[in-house]
Amino acid sequence: MSPRISHRKHITDTEKAVQKVDKIFNEPRYEVFIKKLGKAAQDPKIRGILIGGLLDGKKVDDIIKNTEIIRMGKNLAPIQHEIDLESSLKWVGQHPENVPLMLRGGTLEAKHFGGVPLVTGHGQYIIDGHHRWSQVYMINPEARLQTINLQIEDPRAALRESQIAIAALAGEVPTQRIQPTKNIYTMTPRQIKTLIPKYLTPEFYEAFYKTYPRRYKTRDDVNTHLYKNIIKMRQQNQPQTDIGRELMPQYSKVGVEKGTQALSRGRVNIKHPYTKKYP
């Protein structure tokens, strides 16, 4: 009997990696996409594809432009479906150095947040830095924030492409373990009113009194001011997705500037072709 002849094309390791990347990118469920991307990025071949945006035969197809912009807090909205009251107020409540600037409607830059810039998308929504945004909003919705803004209109696409950049640079997709939160979007007004003073120090209240002594004379004046801004946030700045904060991009893993620059220079492979030989 003559040997059976196989006409099956031999698939190289690189081609297998390309097929795997394509399958991950087309996974419709964001949580599953994150899990598969994080696991796959540990493979050097996969990571080589993810960071090979300038090596796929097209120089500009993967570019996501970004610019520095300044926006009022009230003109931005969260991507994630929760804003934690404690994460918003506790730090600024104990470190009120920036409170006068916020109250006066000034511009908060990266230097005001430990040198870490916020990341926004389409000039409308927060990608990274939700609780820095919310602390400013609660003190003054008209205070301004300087951000690195990705030119991506769809919030869900912004999440995915940010995670791909982080995976390409870090070889993983970090996630967070989040304890049950005090989500301002689901708390009752009474719960919010009760908890606000628990996060604030005498120094925080004093910053209000000194900045606008005629307007803020008592702790109740300050607490009421914060409460009204939180209610305004609930009503006018609704979350853009139903995705929780544990699955948000963590640009701090690779450095915000490094991660966003990788996208703006087209280094991150976010679409076909993935390689010259196996598009």
C-alpha positions, -999 to +999 in steps of 0.1 A: +000+000+000+014+034-010+018+060+019-010+085+024-001+119+011-011+148+033-020+180+015-024+199+048-003+231+048+023+232+075+015+260+100+045+278+115+047+289+152+045+325+140+013+318+120-002+301+150+006+331+171-010+354+146-041+333+146-043+333+184-039+371+185-067+375+159-090+352+179-083+372+211-089+405+195-122+393+181-134+380+215-167+400+221-168+397+259-144+422+275-138+402+306-128+371+286-107+393+263-088+406+293-082+371+306-070+356+273-049+386+264-031+386+298-023+349+295-012+351+259+011+381+265+034+359+286+044+341+253+073+360+237+060+353+202+026+368+211+042+398+228+064+403+197+033+406+176+016+429+200+046+453+200+052+449+163+030+476+149+059+492+130+070+458+116+038+446+099+044+464+066+022+494+074+037+523+093+005+543+102-024+518+104-020+513+142-015+549+152-038+563+178-031+600+181-031+617+215-027+652+227-027+670+260-060+687+267-076+706+295-112+699+304-135+710+332-144+681+355-181+685+347-174+678+310-159+644+316-176+611+326-163+578+340-159+547+318-162+524+348-196+519+364-185+528+399-170+558+417-160+550+453-168+577+478-139+567+501-113+566+472-126+600+461-124+619+494-101+601+518-068+611+503-077+647+495-094+649+529-061+642+545-039+661+520-058+693+512-029+712+496-047+714+463-081+723+476-077+761+472-067+756+435-097+733+430-121+758+447-108+786+425-114+767+393-077+762+385-061+736+364-049+704+380-019+689+362+001+657+367+023+674+393-007+678+415-012+640+415+022+627+422+034+632+386+009+608+371-012+622+343-049+613+338-058+595+305-090+604+287-107+595+255-124+616+228-121+645+252-152+631+270-145+602+293-119+590+318-098+559+309-073+560+338-075+583+368-112+580+378-108+589+415-084+618+408-111+632+385-139+625+411-121+642+440-117+673+419-153+672+408-166+668+443-148+699+454-155+719+422-170+705+390-157+736+371-120+731+381-100+719+352-079+688+346-050+684+322-050+650+306-034+629+279-063+624+255-066+594+232-085+601+200-108+571+203-145+578+202-158+544+214-152+539+252-151+502+249-125+504+220-104+527+242-104+501+270-094+473+247-066+492+229-053+505+262-051+470+275-033+458+244-007+485+248-002+475+284+001+438+275+026+446+247+049+466+271+044+446+303+038+411+291+007+409+312-027+426+318-028+436+355-062+436+372-072+446+407-089+429+436-115+454+446-133+452+480-170+461+480-172+498+474-192+527+485-204+535+450-219+570+447-241+558+418-259+532+440-257+546+475-287+564+490-285+601+496-286+595+534-256+571+532-236+597+512-244+625+537-235+603+567-202+592+552-188+624+538-174+638+571-157+605+580-130+611+554-122+647+562-097+663+585-098+697+603-071+708+578-095+701+549-123+722+563-098+749+571-088+751+534-124+759+525-127+785+553-095+803+542-102+802+505-138+816+507-144+827+543-178+843+535-191+812+518-178+785+541-181+791+578-190+757+592-183+721+586-220+717+575-214+743+548-185+723+534-203+689+538-234+703+520-212+717+492-196+683+486-230+665+488-245+687+461-216+681+438-219+643+443-256+645+434-247+665+404-222+639+393-248+611+397-273+630+376-251+645+349-220+623+346-232+588+341-208+559+336-201+551+299-200+513+303-211+487+328-175+475+334-161+475+369-130+492+381-111+459+386-109+455+348-098+491+340-065+497+322-036+503+346-012+525+327+009+529+359+022+493+352+042+506+322+041+544+328+014+566+314+036+585+290+053+553+278+020+535+272+002+563+254+033+571+233+035+535+222+000+539+208+006+573+193+037+561+175+020+530+161+042+505+179+012+486+193-005+462+169-042+467+173-054+455+139-046+436+107-020+431+094-001+417+123+031+407+105+044+412+069+043+374+061+011+364+080-013+394+079 
